[in-house]
Amino acid sequence: MNKILVIFDSATGHTEKMAHLIAEGAHRISETGVRIKSVEEATAEDVLWCDGLAVGSPTNMGILSWKN
């Protein structure tokens, strides 16, 4: 089984919406498990669990989110 982790940070909700759409698309692939978490919720265990990682971050004046 493929395992995809989608991690996002979203100030206005737009990046979160995109993260959910990416997770929905990944879930359509047979035998693929998907976890979607905000950067605050994600743990090291989540990262070790996954085979692939998608990261979404808003930008402000060209700078990515500072959250880790």
C-alpha positions, 0 to 999 in steps of 0.5 A: 500500500502506498502512503501519502502524507499531506502537510499544510499551513494555511493563514486564510484557508486557501492552502488548506483547501488545496491540501484537501484537493491534493489528498482527495486526488491521491486517495483516488489511486487504488491501494493508497492511504492518505493522511492530511494534517496541519503543521501543528498536528503533524508528528514525526511518526506521521513522517515516518509512516509515509512513502510520499510527502506533499507540503503546502505553505502560504507565502507572504512577500515571497517568504514561506511559512515560518511554522515547523 
